[in-house]
Amino acid sequence: MASLSQSLSLCQPRRKRESIREQSQIHSVRFLSGIRNSVKSCSLGRCSVVGPVPAATDVVVDDAVIREEGKEKDRVLRVGVICGGPSAERGISLNSARSVIDHIQVGDDLLVSCYYIDCNLNAYAISPAQVYSNTPADFDFKLESLAQGFRSLSDFAEHLAASVDIVFPVIHGRFGEDGGIQELLEKSNIPFVGTRSNECRQAFDKMLVEYDSSLELDRQGFITVPNFLVQGSHSTESELSKWFAKNHLDTNSGKVVVKPARAGSSIGVTVAYGVADSLKKANEIIIGGIDDRVLVEIFLEGGSEFTAIVLDIGSGHDGHPVALLPTEVEIQLHGNADMWEKDAIFNYRRKYLPTQQVAYHTPPRFPIEVIKSIQEGASLVFQRLGLCDFARIDGWLLPSSVHISPASEKKLGRTQSGTIIFTDINLISGMEQTSFLFQQASKVGFSHSNILRSIIQRACLRFPSLASYTNLSSFLPRRSKSKQLTETFPKTKDVHKVFVIFGGDTSERQVSLMSGTNVWLNLQAFDDLEVVPCLLAPTSGYSSKTNMDEKELDVKMKSIWTLPYSLVLRHTTEEVLAACIEAIDPDRAALTSELRNKVMNDLMEGLKKQSWFTGFDLADEPPIRYSVEQWVKLAKEVQATVFIAVHGGIGEDGTLQFLLEAEGVPYTGPGVKASKICMDKVATSLALNHLEKFGVLTINKKVLRKEDLLNTSVHDIWPDLTSKLQSKTLCVKPARDGCSTGVARLCCLEDLAVYVKALEGCFLQIPSNSFSKAHGVIEMPSPPPELLIFEPFIETDEIIVSSNAVNGNANGLIWEGCSRWVEVTVGVIGKCGSMHSLTPSVTVKETGDILSLEEKFQGGTGINLTPPPSSIISEAALESCKQRIELIANTLQLEGFSRIDAFVNVDSGEVLIIEVNTVPGMTPSTVLIHQALEEEPPMYPHRFFRTLLDLGSERFNRNI
C-alpha cells in the first residue's frame, strides 16, 4: 500500500520560513519526527506548516522548550487557551478554542498552549490533534493515556503560572462564565482575557441579571423581563400561580419561556403553557442536570431579538466600551416545515445548525435611532456591570403596542419605535468561524485575527507585567483593499489566484457554505495565494435535466457572486444571497455605511492611542455578480484554480467540472467521469460489482420515483420492496443528495407512510421519534427528491463511549461485537491511480440508527473514533480495509480527494460500500481532518487544504 509521501509529490519550494513555532515543534513534539523536511517543502507564510496548533504542545510536553527559546521570550507572548468545562456547552467550547487558535497564530510573536477541563473539573494539557475533534466525546475516554493530567486544579494553576503569560478562557457556561476559572487564575496572579471573577458571577447568573425588580439590571436603571425563580422543591405551584396572575397570564395556558438560570448557548430553553407545564419543564431541566435553578419568564410576543458585541478599547483599568454593529435574529417559519414545532424560539439547534429556520441581519432592520440606542445601552450595561475586554449582550426590541409597566417609564431603553430590553450577558461569546463576534467585527473592518489579537492585547494592558508585549497586531495577514476584482488580482508571478466556490441548490448547500468558509479561511494563511470566496447562488431548485448539453445551458444562466469578507460569515446560503442583494441596494448600503463609519470612528478614538493597533484590515467592498459562464472565463483570465466545495448537484455530478475543463481551468477533486459515477449511487455499485472477489461488497438497491411513491398505495409498495430486497428493515435515501438529508430507517409499512407524507407535504424536517424505532430529527431535502433509493438496512452493534471506565472497561468503550460489522468513513487523497487511504474513523450514532445532520456536521456533536480502537478492529483488519478502500478509489478513477462511507467487517476487513462523496464535507470539525492528523507527520488544516489545492493545480499542469 502506497504511503502518502510516496503517492504525493507536492508543494515545490517557494519560501522557507522557520518560525519559533516550527523550531519548538521539532524540539518538543516527539510524534512529529521528520517535520523539518515538511517545513522546508512548503511555507505557510505567517503560519506554521503543519497547522497552528502544534506549538501548543511546546509548553505541554516540555517546559524546557520555553527555556531553550529564552532569548526570544521578550517578544513572544505565551497564551494558554483553556476549553471544555462541566456544562453541556463544552462541545461549543471546543469549536471556539479551535477557531481562536487558528486565527491568533499569524506571526512569530505569539505561542499557544492548549488545555482542557473535563466534566468533572479535571484539567489536562491536550495535544493539538484533540482541538480539531468534533466533540470532547471523541477523546474524553482516552485522556488518561493521551494527555498530561494534573492532580488538582491547584497544580494546574501552578503549571500555568510557570508556562504561560496570559490565559484566554473559552469555556462557555459553568466554570467559564460564572467566575470559576477566573477565581482560580486570580488566586495565582495569572493574567487572563475577560471579566474578573466577581463581575462574572454577577453577570452570568440570569437570576441576578433578571430575577426580581430589585436586582442588578433593574438597579442599574434598565427595563427587565418579569420572571419567577424555580429552585428545587422551594417553589410551590401556588407561588407560581400568584406570579402568573400578577403578570396577567392565564394559569392554564399563559405562554412563558422556561430556561436555566446559569447556562448559555440556549441549552434547555423551551416554551411552556400555564403553571403545570412550566413546573414540569423546569423540573426536567433540574433533573437533567443542566441547572438546579430555572427561570420562568414572560414570552415576549411580537418582539424582535438582537445581540450586540461590545469591545473595550480603553487603557489599563480605564474602560472604554464600544458596541459593534448589532445583529437581528429572525426566526423563520416555512409552511408545514414547523408544523410539529409551534413555538419558534432561538434554541440550541437553531443557533448552531445551519438551516433556514433562522436568519441574521447585521445591522438590524430597525430604525436607525433604535440601533444607536441598542449600541448605547449595550455599552452602558458593559460599563455598569464592570465587564472587561469583550462580551456579547442579548436583548429584545418590543413594539410600542406591547404594554410596559408604568414603573418602567423612566428607565433606560424607551424609544419612539419601541422598548429595548437587555436579557442576557455572555461573558465568553461563542467564537466559531461564523459567530456573532466575527460577523459584527468584520462589518467594521476587523478580520478574525485582528479582532482576537486586539482583544488579547487589550487584556495585556490591564496587567503591568505584560506591558512590553505591544506589537502583536503587526503580523496580520495582508488583506485586499481593492474595489474591483481585476485590481484584486495583480498579475504577479508570486501570487496564485484561488476561487473557492460553495452554495448551490441542493439540501447540502448549507453544509457547503460551512465547508467553503472553512477552506477559504484556511487558505488565506498562505502568502502566495489570493483567495476569493464565491457563492453559487441558490435558485428555486436543482435542475432535473440529465442531458449534459441541456444542463450546461441551464447552469450557465445561474449566478455566482464574489464576496467580500463580511458577507461570507453567515449560516445559510439564502442569508448570504440576501446580504449580497442588500449590499447593492443604495438605501440599505448607505445606512450600513453610516453605522459602520460611526463605529469605526468610535473605535479609533481609543485605538489610536495604542501603539499595538496598526489599523483595520478589511475594506468595505461590494459583492460582484456574474453568470456561471462569465465567472468561468474570469477564472481562466486570472489563471485561478477553483477549489470546489459545492456538495451535491452541479458541484458533484460532473457539470461544474465539465465547464471548467472546457476552458482549461484547474480545479480540485475528481474529474467529470468519476464525479458522474459517484453521484449516482446505483452507478457506483455497478462500477464496483466485479470487486467482490477482492472483499469489496455492494448493497442491493431499488430506485423509485417520488411520483410513484405518492400515487401508489404503501400497502402495495412495502411488501414489494421487502420481498425484492430480501429484508424486513429498509433504508431510504435520496438518489442524488448526501449529508444524511432524507435518510431514514423504515421498519414497517407505517414508517413508509410517514416518509411518503413528508415527501408529499414538502416537509423540511421529520421530527424525532416519528417512526416506530427511536431516532433524532431528520432533515429533508428541499425541494423533495425526484428519485429515492431503497436498500436493506445493515445492522451494526451499538458502540457506547464513556469518559469513565464502565463495568471494568478501562478505555470507556462498550461494544458487544455480535454482528462483527461497524460503520466507517475514510478519506482518500492523491493522484489518479495511486490514491492513498487515510486512517478510517468509526462513526458512533447517538440518536438512532442513521447519522443525523448534526452528528455529521454540527460542531460539538457526533462522535468519531479515529483511529478505530484495537478493541473493535485489529491492526491487520484495519490494514486490509485501507487496501480495499484504495482499490475502490483507483477503480473509480478518483483523484485529488474524496470520502468513502462503508461498513467494515472487523475480522476480515471486508468492505460493504455505502457511498462515495467526491466533494466531501470540509467543515471545521470534519472527520477528514481527524484522519489527516493521524498521518506521519500530521497534516493540520492549513496544510491539508493546501495539499488538496496543489493536487488540483498540478494535475492540470501535467495535462497541458
Beta strands, then each sheet from edge to edge (+ up, - down):
strand 1: 77-84
strand 2: 110-117
strand 3: 123-125
strand 4: 148-149
strand 5: 166-169
strand 6: 227-231
strand 7: 255-260
strand 8: 270-273
strand 9: 293-298
strand 10: 304-312
strand 11: 321-323
strand 12: 327-331
strand 13: 358-361
strand 14: 390-398
strand 15: 414-415
strand 16: 418-426
strand 17: 496-503
strand 18: 529-536
strand 19: 559-562
strand 20: 624-627
strand 21: 640-644
strand 22: 696-697
strand 23: 702-705
strand 24: 730-734
strand 25: 744-746
strand 26: 765-766
strand 27: 778-779
strand 28: 787-792
strand 29: 799-801
strand 30: 813-815
strand 31: 821-831
strand 32: 834-837
strand 33: 841-844
strand 34: 863-865
strand 35: 896-905
strand 36: 911-917
sheet 1: 4+ 3- 2+ 1+ 5+
sheet 2: 6+ 9- 7+ 8-
sheet 3: 11+ 10- 12+ 13-
sheet 4: 11+ 10- 14+ 16- 15+
sheet 5: 20+ 19- 18+ 17+ 21+
sheet 6: 22+ 36+ 35- 31+ 32-
sheet 7: 22+ 36+ 35- 31+ 33- 34+
sheet 8: 23+ 28- 24+ 25-
sheet 9: 26+ 27-
sheet 10: 29+ 30-
end
